[in-house]
Amino acid sequence: MSPLQSIPQDRAAFDDVSPLIGGLVVNLALFELALNAVVGTIYHRLDGERIERDIPVSLTKRLAFAAKAARRLPDLASERAVLLAIVEEATRLSSLRHDIVNGYLAEYDAAGLRPMRFARMRTDRGTRRTEEITLRRITTDDLARASDDAIELASRTALLSKRLLAEPPAGDGGAIALS
């Protein structure tokens, strides 16, 4: 059987799964917006340039920067546990998003008794053979929970951003007013 024959032909499968995938993607985008505010605040106001010469851009580098800053910068001591928990949860959820966004729905059980399978095609240049690689198996319930986790993560990160902005920056006596 060709791997492409495993793609569900049932329109209902896509109608059921698309909002779950969309929820995860949109909610993680909201998290990244809040993370940008946290990273920018750390970098520009809390001596983050001592951690990295350039402000990080990719998600992986922003998360690594946030973890290093939490461990190394004294001004982040009171938020260390919160920031490290955010990095850990974001790492878990971004791995899930990666597998789903970079894969395709290869199996779907409309009854919800079996996990969905997200896969991708890989071609070996040497043998010129193509094979299907399973990236992730996940139930619809777990995918819905991941979307909920992502919006909660976005909220926690936005609250952290507000707290960091309310703190006087290193070497400065005044806080920035939030409106």
Disulfide bonds with the S-S distance in Angstrom:
none
